[in-house]
Amino acid sequence: MVVPLSIVIAFGASALALWIYPLVDMISNEVFTGGSRIAWLVIIVLAPVGGAIAYLSAKRYVLKYSQPESQRMERLLPKVR
């Protein structure tokens, strides 16, 4: 079975973008600092696709639960006027 070159290029470009985006995001964002930033860098470099997906999931979790509880409750409870 021969895979068309355009599909291989599209898949490779997608994987490269999925790998580069977390690296740029990690450098430009202050979500992770110090040792955790270095650990994520190593994870993303050693396991490009899996590490990128794990980083994006962890970042979403940290951003969601790093807000004060009062802000989270305001978002969950309906506003009464």
CYANA upper distance limits for C-alpha pairs under 8 A (distance plus 0.5 A):
  3 VAL  CA      7 ILE  CA      7.49
  3 VAL  CA      8 VAL  CA      7.64
  4 PRO  CA      8 VAL  CA      7.19
  5 LEU  CA      9 ILE  CA      6.64
  6 SER  CA     10 ALA  CA      6.56
  7 ILE  CA     11 PHE  CA      6.55
  8 VAL  CA     12 GLY  CA      6.55
  9 ILE  CA     13 ALA  CA      6.50
 10 ALA  CA     14 SER  CA      6.64
 11 PHE  CA     15 ALA  CA      6.69
 12 GLY  CA     16 LEU  CA      6.57
 13 ALA  CA     17 ALA  CA      6.61
 14 SER  CA     18 LEU  CA      6.60
 15 ALA  CA     19 TRP  CA      6.67
 15 ALA  CA     49 VAL  CA      7.18
 16 LEU  CA     20 ILE  CA      6.58
 17 ALA  CA     21 TYR  CA      6.42
 18 LEU  CA     22 PRO  CA      7.67
 18 LEU  CA     49 VAL  CA      7.16
 18 LEU  CA     52 ALA  CA      7.05
 18 LEU  CA     53 ILE  CA      8.49
 19 TRP  CA     23 LEU  CA      7.47
 19 TRP  CA     44 ILE  CA      7.82
 19 TRP  CA     48 PRO  CA      6.04
 19 TRP  CA     49 VAL  CA      6.55
 19 TRP  CA     52 ALA  CA      6.28
 20 ILE  CA     24 VAL  CA      6.80
 21 TYR  CA     25 ASP  CA      6.48
 22 PRO  CA     26 MET  CA      6.30
 22 PRO  CA     44 ILE  CA      8.38
 22 PRO  CA     52 ALA  CA      6.41
 22 PRO  CA     55 TYR  CA      7.48
 22 PRO  CA     56 LEU  CA      7.44
 23 LEU  CA     27 ILE  CA      6.84
 23 LEU  CA     41 LEU  CA      7.64
 23 LEU  CA     44 ILE  CA      8.02
 24 VAL  CA     28 SER  CA      6.66
 25 ASP  CA     29 ASN  CA      6.21
 26 MET  CA     30 GLU  CA      8.01
 26 MET  CA     31 VAL  CA      8.22
 26 MET  CA     32 PHE  CA      7.83
 26 MET  CA     37 ARG  CA      7.71
 31 VAL  CA     59 LYS  CA      7.60
 31 VAL  CA     62 VAL  CA      8.11
 31 VAL  CA     63 LEU  CA      7.98
 32 PHE  CA     36 SER  CA      6.44
 32 PHE  CA     37 ARG  CA      5.79
 33 THR  CA     37 ARG  CA      5.64
 34 GLY  CA     38 ILE  CA      7.20
 35 GLY  CA     39 ALA  CA      6.62
 36 SER  CA     40 TRP  CA      6.62
 37 ARG  CA     41 LEU  CA      6.66
 38 ILE  CA     42 VAL  CA      6.80
 39 ALA  CA     43 ILE  CA      6.74
 40 TRP  CA     44 ILE  CA      6.50
 40 TRP  CA     51 GLY  CA      8.31
 40 TRP  CA     55 TYR  CA      7.42
 41 LEU  CA     45 VAL  CA      6.61
 42 VAL  CA     46 LEU  CA      6.49
 43 ILE  CA     47 ALA  CA      6.36
 43 ILE  CA     48 PRO  CA      8.17
 43 ILE  CA     51 GLY  CA      5.89
 44 ILE  CA     48 PRO  CA      5.50
 44 ILE  CA     49 VAL  CA      8.02
 44 ILE  CA     50 GLY  CA      8.08
 44 ILE  CA     51 GLY  CA      4.81
 44 ILE  CA     52 ALA  CA      6.03
 44 ILE  CA     55 TYR  CA      8.08
 45 VAL  CA     51 GLY  CA      8.01
 46 LEU  CA     51 GLY  CA      8.11
 47 ALA  CA     51 GLY  CA      5.52
 47 ALA  CA     52 ALA  CA      8.26
 48 PRO  CA     52 ALA  CA      6.42
 49 VAL  CA     53 ILE  CA      6.76
 50 GLY  CA     54 ALA  CA      6.60
 51 GLY  CA     55 TYR  CA      6.50
 52 ALA  CA     56 LEU  CA      6.70
 53 ILE  CA     57 SER  CA      6.67
 54 ALA  CA     58 ALA  CA      6.53
 55 TYR  CA     59 LYS  CA      6.47
 56 LEU  CA     60 ARG  CA      6.70
 57 SER  CA     61 TYR  CA      6.79
 58 ALA  CA     62 VAL  CA      6.60
 59 LYS  CA     63 LEU  CA      6.56
 60 ARG  CA     64 LYS  CA      6.57
 61 TYR  CA     65 TYR  CA      6.70
 62 VAL  CA     66 SER  CA      6.09
 63 LEU  CA     67 GLN  CA      7.51
 67 GLN  CA     71 GLN  CA      7.00
 67 GLN  CA     72 ARG  CA      7.24
 68 PRO  CA     72 ARG  CA      7.17
 69 GLU  CA     73 MET  CA      6.59
 70 SER  CA     74 GLU  CA      6.71
 71 GLN  CA     75 ARG  CA      6.92
 72 ARG  CA     76 LEU  CA      6.86
 73 MET  CA     77 LEU  CA      6.41
 74 GLU  CA     78 PRO  CA      8.08
 74 GLU  CA     79 LYS  CA      8.24
